[in-house]
Amino acid sequence: MSAASGGTIGRVSVAGDMKSSSAVRYSMPVTRALDDIHTVDPLLDGMAGGLSVYLIDAPEPTLIDTGTADSVEAIYDALDAVGIDRDEVEHVLVSHIHLDHAGGAGHLAVELPNATFYIHEYGFDFLTASDDFERLKSSVDRVMGEENAYGEPELLDPDRCRAVEGGDTVDIGDRELELIYAPGHASTHYAVFDPATEGLFTIDSAGMYFEGALRPTTPPPEFDLETMLDTVDRLRAYDPARIFYGHFGPGSRDAVRELDRYERLLPEWVDTVRELRAEHGNDAAAIAGSLGDEWQSFSVELDVEGVLHYLDRE
């Protein structure tokens, strides 16, 4: 998978094999994506191009997402590469509570002492209250099983956090970022619009950009087709110039066309899984193995499971 467009400004090499599910981080590219926005690839499960964390080098430095509990060293390396001290980071925007995007939050809070963490109100307790936090970890273990490569998250201090609901703004010193409620992938998801660059950080609310092509991201248990289509329509109203995906990096320079494409792709994806379920039942692995190349991604089996959950509720 290719890195985001732009020049690599930092790289830290360590040992590892990207084909191994137990691989350790072997390189950490920090790439200038657009203006003061940098893409950090923490190498999810040892795989380049699997996960994006974004760093905005604004007067009040800002992170969008935290990666997994095992991603935090990559983020510290990225801050060093860009020239931002850890105590200068003011804002950490947690797009949603899935632990590939939020699992590093508790660890980052220790090393980023002046940062406020922004969490959607529906997910606030899951990251800050011990009982709900344990429920979240248990649900991830049930879904991921022994393949859980996210590491061990830590509870966030609620006094370091701000609950948001959509429509909120975050002042980062030279402009205000707008938070947009964006459910469908998860009820705790918000997107981020940057008026200075016309960049829209959809993260998982408008699919993934896998090897240069759009793919669905529809994990269990909350994927809902109609809700996600409503979200895509709402995001399109911002007329963004560039989309920043959680998996992986910036998309093309025709963001509205990508949103249009995702709006068409989602029903096609659900119909494809529905047809294959008639042959394979609720066997997600068998369905994933029957899909054409146009649907394949690193998370395809999990995304099939999300559609199956949706179809069972339909």
C-alpha positions in Angstrom: 0.0 0.0 0.0 1.3 3.4 -0.8 1.8 6.3 1.7 -0.3 9.4 1.5 0.7 12.0 -1.1 3.5 14.3 -0.1 7.0 14.0 1.2 8.0 11.8 4.1 9.4 14.0 6.9 10.2 11.4 9.5 10.9 7.7 9.6 11.9 5.4 12.5 12.9 1.9 11.6 12.5 -1.2 13.9 12.4 -4.9 13.3 9.4 -6.8 12.2 7.6 -8.8 9.4 4.5 -7.1 8.0 3.0 -10.4 7.0 3.0 -11.7 10.6 -0.1 -10.9 12.8 2.3 -10.6 15.7 4.6 -8.3 13.9 6.1 -5.3 15.8 6.4 -1.9 14.2 9.1 -1.9 11.5 8.8 1.7 10.2 6.9 4.8 11.1 6.3 7.2 8.3 5.1 10.7 9.0 3.8 12.3 5.8 2.8 15.8 5.1 -0.7 15.4 3.7 -1.9 19.0 3.1 -0.6 22.3 4.4 -0.1 21.8 8.2 -1.8 18.4 8.2 0.4 15.3 8.6 -0.6 11.6 8.3 0.9 9.2 10.8 0.9 5.5 10.0 1.3 3.5 13.2 1.4 0.2 11.2 -1.7 -1.5 12.5 -0.8 -5.1 13.2 2.5 -4.5 11.5 0.8 -3.5 8.2 1.7 -0.3 6.3 -1.3 1.6 5.1 -3.7 0.1 7.6 -4.5 3.0 9.9 -4.2 6.8 9.9 -3.8 9.1 12.8 -3.7 12.8 11.8 -1.5 15.6 13.3 -2.3 19.2 12.7 0.6 21.5 13.3 -1.5 24.5 14.2 -0.8 27.1 16.9 -2.6 24.7 19.2 -1.3 21.3 18.0 -4.1 18.8 17.5 -4.4 15.1 17.0 -7.3 13.4 15.2 -7.6 9.9 16.6 -5.2 8.1 18.9 -4.7 4.8 17.2 -4.5 1.6 19.2 -3.0 1.2 22.7 0.1 -0.1 20.8 0.2 3.0 18.5 1.3 5.6 21.0 5.0 5.3 20.5 4.5 6.0 16.8 2.6 9.2 17.7 5.4 10.3 20.0 7.8 9.7 17.2 5.6 11.7 14.8 5.5 14.7 17.2 9.3 14.6 17.4 9.6 14.4 13.7 7.3 17.4 13.2 8.9 19.3 16.0 6.1 19.5 18.5 6.7 18.9 22.2 4.4 16.6 24.0 3.2 19.3 26.4 2.3 21.5 23.4 -0.5 19.3 22.2 -3.8 20.9 23.1 -6.5 18.9 21.5 -7.1 15.2 20.8 -10.2 14.5 18.8 -11.4 10.9 19.2 -13.6 10.2 16.2 -15.3 7.2 17.7 -14.7 4.6 20.4 -13.6 1.7 18.3 -10.2 0.7 19.8 -8.2 1.1 16.6 -9.1 4.8 16.8 -9.5 5.4 20.6 -7.4 2.7 22.2 -4.4 4.9 22.7 -6.3 7.7 24.4 -5.6 6.7 28.0 -1.9 6.2 27.3 -1.6 9.5 25.4 -3.2 11.4 28.3 -0.2 10.6 30.5 2.3 11.9 28.1 0.3 14.8 26.7 -0.5 16.6 30.0 -2.2 19.7 28.5 -4.4 17.9 26.0 -8.2 17.8 26.1 -9.8 14.7 24.7 -13.1 15.2 22.7 -15.4 12.2 22.8 -19.0 11.9 21.5 -21.4 12.0 24.3 -22.7 8.5 23.4 -19.3 7.0 23.9 -18.0 9.2 26.7 -18.6 6.7 29.5 -17.1 3.9 27.5 -13.7 5.6 27.7 -14.0 7.3 31.1 -16.1 5.1 33.4 -14.7 1.9 34.7 -17.7 -0.4 34.3 -18.5 0.8 30.7 -14.8 0.7 29.9 -14.6 -3.0 30.8 -17.7 -3.7 28.8 -16.1 -2.0 25.8 -12.9 -4.1 26.1 -15.0 -7.3 26.5 -17.0 -6.6 23.4 -13.8 -6.0 21.4 -12.4 -9.3 22.7 -15.5 -11.1 21.6 -15.3 -9.7 18.1 -11.6 -9.9 17.6 -10.8 -13.0 19.6 -7.2 -14.1 19.6 -6.5 -11.8 16.7 -6.9 -8.7 18.8 -3.8 -6.7 17.9 -4.9 -3.4 19.6 -3.0 -3.7 22.8 -4.3 -2.9 26.3 -6.1 0.4 26.6 -6.2 2.5 29.7 -9.1 4.4 31.2 -9.3 8.2 30.6 -9.7 10.7 33.4 -13.1 12.3 32.6 -11.7 15.7 33.9 -9.4 15.6 30.9 -12.3 15.1 28.4 -15.1 17.0 26.8 -18.3 15.4 25.6 -19.5 16.6 22.2 -22.6 15.9 20.2 -22.0 17.4 16.7 -22.2 21.0 15.8 -19.4 21.7 18.3 -16.3 23.6 17.3 -12.7 23.3 18.5 -10.5 26.4 18.3 -7.0 25.3 17.4 -5.5 28.8 17.3 -5.7 29.9 13.7 -9.2 28.4 12.8 -12.0 26.5 14.2 -12.6 22.8 13.4 -16.3 21.8 13.1 -17.4 18.5 14.6 -20.2 16.7 12.6 -22.2 13.9 14.0 -21.6 11.0 11.6 -23.3 7.7 12.7 -23.9 4.6 10.6 -20.5 3.0 11.2 -20.9 3.6 14.9 -23.3 5.7 17.0 -20.3 7.4 18.7 -18.8 8.7 15.5 -18.2 12.3 14.5 -16.4 13.7 11.5 -14.2 16.8 11.5 -14.3 19.6 8.9 -11.3 22.0 8.5 -12.4 25.2 6.8 -8.9 26.3 6.2 -8.1 23.4 3.9 -11.7 22.3 3.1 -10.5 19.0 4.4 -13.1 16.5 5.8 -11.8 13.9 8.3 -14.5 11.3 7.7 -12.3 8.6 9.4 -14.7 5.6 9.1 -18.0 7.4 8.3 -17.5 7.4 4.5 -15.7 4.1 3.9 -12.0 3.3 3.6 -9.5 4.2 0.9 -7.7 0.9 0.4 -4.9 0.7 -2.1 -6.3 3.7 -4.0 -9.9 2.4 -4.1 -13.0 2.9 -1.9 -14.1 -0.1 0.2 -16.9 -0.4 2.7 -16.2 -0.3 6.4 -19.3 -1.9 8.1 -18.2 -3.7 11.3 -20.6 -5.2 13.9 -22.6 -4.4 15.9 -23.8 -1.0 14.8 -23.5 -0.7 11.0 -26.8 0.6 9.6 -27.2 1.2 5.9 -29.9 3.9 6.0 -28.1 5.8 8.8 -24.8 5.7 7.0 -26.4 6.9 3.7 -27.9 9.8 5.7 -24.5 10.6 7.1 -22.9 10.6 3.6 -25.5 13.0 2.4 -24.9 15.3 5.3 -21.1 15.2 4.8 -21.5 16.0 1.1 -23.2 19.3 2.0 -19.8 20.6 3.2 -18.5 20.4 -0.3 -15.1 19.2 0.9 -12.0 19.4 -1.3 -10.2 16.4 0.3 -11.3 13.5 2.5 -9.0 12.1 5.2 -9.8 8.5 5.9 -9.0 6.4 8.9 -8.0 3.6 6.6 -5.9 5.0 4.9 -4.8 8.5 4.4 -6.1 11.3 2.1 -8.2 10.3 -0.8 -8.2 11.8 -4.2 -8.6 15.5 -4.9 -12.3 14.9 -5.9 -13.9 14.5 -2.5 -17.5 15.0 -3.5 -17.1 12.3 -6.2 -15.8 9.9 -3.6 -18.9 10.6 -1.4 -21.1 10.0 -4.4 -19.3 6.8 -5.1 -19.7 5.6 -1.5 -23.4 6.4 -1.6 -23.7 4.0 -4.6 -21.3 1.4 -3.2 -23.0 0.8 0.1 -26.3 -0.6 -1.2 -24.3 -2.7 -3.7 -22.2 -4.1 -0.8 -25.2 -5.0 1.3 -27.0 -6.6 -1.7 -23.9 -8.6 -2.5 -23.6 -10.0 1.1 -27.4 -10.7 1.1 -27.1 -12.8 -2.1 -24.1 -14.7 -0.8 -25.9 -15.4 2.5 -28.5 -17.3 0.6 -25.7 -19.7 -0.3 -23.4 -19.6 2.8 -25.8 -18.7 5.6 -24.3 -16.5 8.3 -20.7 -17.9 7.7 -18.8 -14.6 7.4 -15.6 -16.3 6.4 -17.2 -18.3 3.6 -19.0 -15.2 2.3 -15.7 -13.2 2.4 -13.9 -15.9 0.5 -16.6 -15.8 -2.2 -16.3 -12.1 -2.8 -14.6 -10.6 -5.8 -11.4 -8.6 -5.7 -13.4 -5.3 -5.8 -14.6 -6.0 -2.2 -11.4 -7.3 -0.7 -9.7 -5.4 2.2 -7.8 -6.3 5.3 -11.1 -6.1 7.3 -13.4 -7.7 4.8 -14.6 -10.6 7.1 -15.4 -8.2 9.9 -17.3 -6.0 7.5 -19.3 -8.9 6.3 -20.2 -9.7 9.9 -21.5 -6.2 10.3 -23.8 -6.5 7.3 -25.0 -9.9 8.6 -25.9 -8.2 11.8 -27.7 -5.4 9.9 -29.7 -8.0 7.8 -30.7 -9.8 10.9 -32.3 -6.6 12.2 -33.8 -5.6 8.9 
